[in-house]
Amino acid sequence: MKRNRKLTAWVAFTAMGAALVTAAQYLGGLIPDIAVIFGPFSVRQLITGTLVNCVLLVFTARAGLASGAVIGVLSAVLAGLLGISQLVLSPVVAAGNAILCLVYWFLEERMNHISGVIAGAALKCGFLWLTAPLVLSIAGLPEKQAAMLSIMFSWPQFVTALCGGLLAWSVLPRVRRRQRGNI
């Protein structure tokens, strides 16, 4: 009985995280592409990436590594289907999201939130920075488009993961207070 209750709670939390990621990506899609911060890094990417990374970290911290990773995979597939990212990059983005969740989960448990966020952001960024251009070149995208996307999957990923971690840091204490006694 207790196991069924835990599984039900996990499924509910993961579904809630998936819904929040979907809302973040949908809302991010409403921001015009012309709002550029630097190069191809736009306000849209900053807001959407920050919210998605925040959801990944909050749900990893509260519902576990599997929940965060599942939400990260769903987020990557959804981004590809909605045209936010190239569909061919969905497996790479899913792996990057899983790396963020795994490193954060491991270090947050053993050290603290900040260590997990910084290390997770750095490894996610490094992974995407190395693999996205390779996948884009194999996919045969036009050189100009591949170059722009390669930049979007480089240092901006570190920035959005750090911002998501900062936002999660402010959200988690409230979530923990509300969640006590519910599971």
Buried (B, 14 or more C-beta within 10 A) or exposed (E): EEEEEEEEBBEEBBBBBBEBBBEBBEEBBEBEEEEEEEEBBBBBBBBBBBBBBBBBBBBBBBBBBBBBBBBBBBBBBBBBEBEBBBBBBBBBBBBBBBBBBBBBBBBBEEEEBBBBBBBBBBBBBBBBBEBBBEBBEEEEBEEEEBBBBBBBBBBBBBBBBBBBBBBBBEBBEEBEEEBEEEE
